[in-house]
Amino acid sequence: MISAPSPSPLAPPASGPPPRDAALWRAAQDLETAFLAEMLAAAGLGTARESFGGGAGEEQFASFLRREQADAMVQNGGIGLAESLYEALKENDDV
């Protein structure tokens, strides 16, 4: 008998938040996305390179690229920050 693999610690919640907390979950994901976008910027992702030759346009649109890449990371499990933020927001919402 083959057992189901255990979920990855970076996997999104299996069932997701209940519908009434969907706005809190989205807010938590948005915060994680913003955090990751800043970390990608600090790591130098999207900085202009002489070899690429994107010029001023490359610099102008680099933030959009980082934001989309950070959002893709969050949608695929992220680093778990959204889950922690969601729990904190949920506690404050219940008060």
N, CA, C and O of each residue as an XYZ file, in Angstrom:
380
protein
N       0.837     -1.175      0.000
C       0.000      0.000      0.000
C       0.885      1.243      0.000
O       1.799      1.357      0.817
N       0.621      2.153     -0.896
C       1.399      3.380     -1.012
C       0.699      4.463     -0.208
O      -0.495      4.711     -0.376
N       1.461      5.101      0.666
C       0.877      6.181      1.461
C       1.080      7.505      0.733
O       2.003      7.671     -0.064
N       0.188      8.436      1.036
C       0.274      9.753      0.419
C       1.486     10.490      0.967
O       1.797     10.373      2.152
N       2.173     11.249      0.116
C       3.334     11.993      0.592
C       2.908     13.071      1.581
O       1.821     13.640      1.475
N       3.779     13.336      2.537
C       3.463     14.378      3.506
C       3.593     15.735      2.833
O       4.427     15.906      1.943
N       2.772     16.710      3.249
C       2.823     18.016      2.595
C       4.143     18.718      2.895
O       4.711     18.574      3.978
N       4.604     19.461      1.936
C       5.835     20.233      2.084
C       5.605     21.350      3.091
O       4.505     21.898      3.146
N       6.614     21.706      3.892
C       6.429     22.807      4.835
C       6.204     24.146      4.133
O       5.722     25.096      4.749
N       6.550     24.222      2.854
C       6.335     25.458      2.109
C       5.056     25.438      1.288
O       4.749     26.398      0.581
N       4.304     24.336      1.382
C       3.077     24.219      0.603
C       1.991     25.111      1.185
O       1.967     25.336      2.395
N       1.089     25.626      0.349
C      -0.014     26.440      0.853
C      -0.949     25.579      1.691
O      -0.942     24.355      1.556
N      -1.747     26.192      2.548
C      -2.666     25.418      3.366
C      -3.546     24.528      2.502
O      -4.013     24.942      1.441
N      -3.768     23.299      2.966
C      -4.507     22.312      2.179
C      -5.919     22.774      1.864
O      -6.347     22.716      0.712
N      -6.634     23.222      2.855
C      -8.025     23.590      2.625
C      -8.201     25.084      2.429
O      -9.255     25.522      1.968
N      -7.202     25.869      2.765
C      -7.314     27.307      2.656
C      -8.187     27.862      3.768
O      -8.789     27.103      4.527
N      -8.257     29.162      3.864
C      -9.050     29.760      4.929
C     -10.545     29.617      4.654
O     -10.950     29.480      3.500
N     -11.351     29.647      5.684
C     -12.801     29.624      5.451
C     -13.202     30.853      4.634
O     -12.505     31.867      4.681
N     -14.291     30.792      3.898
C     -14.694     31.906      3.035
C     -14.816     33.245      3.767
O     -14.507     34.287      3.189
N     -15.259     33.234      5.019
C     -15.440     34.504      5.724
C     -14.115     35.212      6.004
O     -14.096     36.416      6.261
N     -13.001     34.462      5.955
C     -11.692     35.041      6.200
C     -10.878     35.203      4.921
O      -9.664     35.399      4.984
N     -11.513     35.126      3.787
C     -10.799     35.217      2.510
C     -10.094     36.563      2.359
O      -8.998     36.623      1.802
N     -10.705     37.639      2.845
C     -10.078     38.959      2.739
C      -8.813     39.033      3.590
O      -7.824     39.641      3.182
N      -8.844     38.412      4.773
C      -7.657     38.388      5.631
C      -6.547     37.568      4.978
O      -5.378     37.953      5.020
N      -6.913     36.440      4.377
C      -5.918     35.590      3.715
C      -5.265     36.337      2.553
O      -4.049     36.268      2.371
N      -6.072     37.050      1.769
C      -5.526     37.814      0.635
C      -4.607     38.925      1.136
O      -3.558     39.181      0.544
N      -5.001     39.589      2.232
C      -4.161     40.645      2.800
C      -2.823     40.074      3.265
O      -1.776     40.688      3.057
N      -2.856     38.906      3.892
C      -1.622     38.259      4.350
C      -0.739     37.896      3.166
O       0.478     38.072      3.223
N      -1.338     37.393      2.098
C      -0.568     37.061      0.900
C       0.028     38.320      0.268
O       1.171     38.309     -0.189
N      -0.745     39.398      0.244
C      -0.244     40.656     -0.319
C       0.954     41.175      0.476
O       1.914     41.687     -0.100
N       0.890     41.040      1.801
C       2.014     41.472      2.634
C       3.252     40.617      2.380
O       4.364     41.140      2.318
N       3.063     39.300      2.232
C       4.202     38.436      1.939
C       4.779     38.774      0.557
O       5.996     38.772      0.374
N       3.917     39.059     -0.395
C       4.372     39.431     -1.738
C       5.210     40.698     -1.686
O       6.271     40.766     -2.307
N       4.744     41.704     -0.950
C       5.491     42.957     -0.828
C       6.851     42.719     -0.165
O       7.861     43.284     -0.583
N       6.863     41.880      0.870
C       8.112     41.566      1.559
C       9.092     40.880      0.611
O      10.260     41.260      0.532
N       8.610     39.869     -0.106
C       9.487     39.140     -1.017
C       9.979     40.028     -2.160
O      11.123     39.895     -2.594
N       9.132     40.925     -2.648
C       9.553     41.844     -3.716
C      10.691     42.730     -3.232
O      11.635     42.992     -3.978
N      10.610     43.190     -1.992
C      11.690     44.003     -1.432
C      12.968     43.189     -1.263
O      14.068     43.691     -1.494
N      12.819     41.940     -0.860
C      13.994     41.078     -0.702
C      14.642     40.787     -2.058
O      15.867     40.738     -2.166
N      13.827     40.598     -3.075
C      14.367     40.387     -4.423
C      15.099     41.632     -4.916
O      16.133     41.530     -5.576
N      14.560     42.807     -4.592
C      15.222     44.053     -4.976
C      16.563     44.186     -4.258
O      17.560     44.586     -4.860
N      16.580     43.849     -2.967
C      17.825     43.933     -2.199
C      18.861     42.942     -2.721
O      20.064     43.185     -2.629
N      18.388     41.826     -3.268
C      19.300     40.826     -3.823
C      19.802     41.217     -5.212
O      20.685     40.560     -5.763
N      19.244     42.283     -5.772
C      19.718     42.767     -7.062
C      18.940     42.252     -8.259
O      19.353     42.474     -9.397
N      17.825     41.569     -8.036
C      17.029     41.084     -9.151
C      16.393     42.259     -9.885
O      15.767     43.119     -9.265
N      16.550     42.294    -11.164
C      15.949     43.344    -11.972
C      16.788     44.597    -12.103
O      16.322     45.595    -12.652
N      18.019     44.567    -11.610
C      18.877     45.740    -11.785
C      19.375     45.786    -13.226
O      19.573     44.753    -13.865
N      19.568     46.974    -13.709
C      20.006     47.147    -15.097
C      21.394     46.547    -15.293
O      22.273     46.678    -14.440
N      21.568     45.895    -16.416
C      22.858     45.292    -16.753
C      23.299     45.837    -18.115
O      22.494     45.969    -19.038
N      24.556     46.140    -18.215
C      25.065     46.667    -19.478
C      24.938     45.648    -20.600
O      24.708     46.011    -21.754
N      25.089     44.368    -20.260
C      25.057     43.345    -21.299
C      23.646     43.117    -21.851
O      23.488     42.678    -22.990
N      22.629     43.412    -21.050
C      21.257     43.190    -21.509
C      20.793     44.321    -22.409
O      20.087     44.087    -23.390
N      21.181     45.535    -22.087
C      20.883     46.670    -22.946
C      19.465     47.172    -22.888
O      18.966     47.704    -23.880
N      18.793     47.025    -21.760
C      17.408     47.465    -21.629
C      17.251     48.958    -21.469
O      16.157     49.485    -21.666
N      18.306     49.645    -21.121
C      18.273     51.097    -20.979
C      17.356     51.561    -19.861
O      17.149     50.852    -18.876
N      16.812     52.753    -20.022
C      15.958     53.351    -18.995
C      14.681     52.555    -18.792
O      14.171     52.483    -17.674
N      14.164     51.965    -19.838
C      12.938     51.173    -19.725
C      13.103     49.977    -18.823
O      12.184     49.597    -18.097
N      14.283     49.385    -18.873
C      14.558     48.232    -18.022
C      14.461     48.626    -16.551
O      13.883     47.899    -15.743
N      15.021     49.762    -16.214
C      14.975     50.236    -14.838
C      13.549     50.583    -14.423
O      13.161     50.327    -13.283
N      12.773     51.153    -15.317
C      11.411     51.577    -14.992
C      10.496     50.395    -14.701
O       9.618     50.501    -13.845
N      10.677     49.288    -15.382
C       9.765     48.159    -15.247
C      10.293     47.032    -14.362
O       9.619     46.016    -14.195
N      11.479     47.193    -13.797
C      12.066     46.159    -12.950
C      11.197     45.871    -11.730
O      11.103     44.721    -11.303
N      10.558     46.898    -11.160
C       9.718     46.681     -9.973
C       8.505     45.820    -10.307
O       8.055     45.035     -9.473
N       7.974     45.961    -11.521
C       6.839     45.125    -11.930
C       7.259     43.657    -12.025
O       6.521     42.762    -11.615
N       8.432     43.430    -12.563
C       8.962     42.076    -12.679
C       9.144     41.457    -11.296
O       8.725     40.324    -11.056
N       9.769     42.204    -10.391
C       9.973     41.687     -9.029
C       8.657     41.390     -8.338
O       8.526     40.367     -7.666
N       7.677     42.277     -8.495
C       6.370     42.080     -7.856
C       5.700     40.807     -8.388
O       5.161     40.022     -7.608
N       5.729     40.601     -9.686
C       5.112     39.411    -10.276
C       5.837     38.136     -9.860
O       5.206     37.111     -9.600
N       7.159     38.203     -9.798
C       7.904     37.022     -9.365
C       7.636     36.722     -7.902
O       7.509     35.557     -7.526
N       7.547     37.749     -7.070
C       7.230     37.551     -5.654
C       5.825     36.977     -5.501
O       5.605     36.093     -4.673
N       4.873     37.470     -6.291
C       3.502     36.958     -6.221
C       3.453     35.490     -6.638
O       2.738     34.696     -6.026
N       4.204     35.124     -7.667
C       4.255     33.723     -8.096
C       4.837     32.842     -6.989
O       4.382     31.717     -6.783
N       5.832     33.351     -6.284
C       6.405     32.607     -5.172
C       5.354     32.374     -4.082
O       5.235     31.269     -3.554
N       4.598     33.419     -3.750
C       3.572     33.311     -2.705
C       2.482     32.340     -3.132
O       2.036     31.527     -2.323
N       2.047     32.404     -4.377
C       0.993     31.514     -4.866
C       1.434     30.053     -4.882
O       0.599     29.149     -4.895
N       2.739     29.826     -4.881
C       3.266     28.462     -4.870
C       3.815     28.057     -3.505
O       4.654     27.160     -3.414
N       3.351     28.709     -2.452
C       3.723     28.324     -1.099
C       4.547     29.342     -0.354
O       4.524     29.365      0.876
N       5.269     30.179     -1.052
C       6.039     31.233     -0.412
C       7.003     30.725      0.641
O       7.531     29.618      0.537
N       7.222     31.537      1.644
C       8.138     31.186      2.729
C       7.398     30.976      4.041
O       8.028     30.828      5.088
N       6.071     30.962      4.002
C       5.278     30.727      5.203
C       4.901     31.984      5.953
O       4.224     31.915      6.979
N       5.325     33.119      5.464
C       5.024     34.374      6.139
C       3.531     34.687      6.083
O       2.975     35.202      7.053
N       2.882     34.388      4.973
C       1.449     34.675      4.837
C       0.641     33.929      5.887
O      -0.314     34.475      6.439
N       1.013     32.696      6.164
C       0.293     31.912      7.165
C       0.400     32.560      8.548
O      -0.593     32.664      9.268
N       1.605     32.994      8.911
C       1.803     33.663     10.205
C       1.032     34.975     10.267
O       0.391     35.283     11.271
N       1.101     35.743      9.185
C       0.371     37.005      9.139
C      -1.132     36.778      9.210
O      -1.846     37.518      9.887
N      -1.608     35.759      8.515
C      -3.030     35.437      8.521
C      -3.509     35.129      9.941
O      -4.547     35.626     10.377
N      -2.745     34.307     10.651
C      -3.124     33.950     12.024
C      -3.150     35.188     12.915
O      -4.054     35.338     13.736
N      -2.169     36.072     12.763
C      -2.132     37.296     13.564
C      -3.302     38.217     13.227
O      -3.924     38.789     14.122
N      -3.597     38.358     11.941
C      -4.729     39.197     11.532
C      -6.052     38.607     12.020
O      -6.953     39.339     12.430
N      -6.160     37.291     11.973
C      -7.381     36.623     12.415
C      -7.598     36.831     13.906
O      -8.725     37.070     14.341
N      -6.520     36.741     14.702
C      -6.641     36.985     16.136
C      -7.123     38.404     16.416
O      -8.003     38.612     17.250
N      -6.547     39.375     15.721
C      -6.939     40.773     15.921
C      -8.344     41.041     15.413
O      -9.038     41.905     15.949
N      -8.777     40.316     14.388
C     -10.116     40.505     13.833
C     -11.186     39.986     14.788
O     -12.304     40.501     14.813
N     -10.842     38.962     15.576
C     -11.798     38.362     16.508
C     -11.998     39.222     17.744
O     -12.974     39.029     18.469
N     -11.103     40.165     18.005
C     -11.180     40.980     19.227
C     -12.248     42.025     19.118
O     -12.451     42.799     20.053
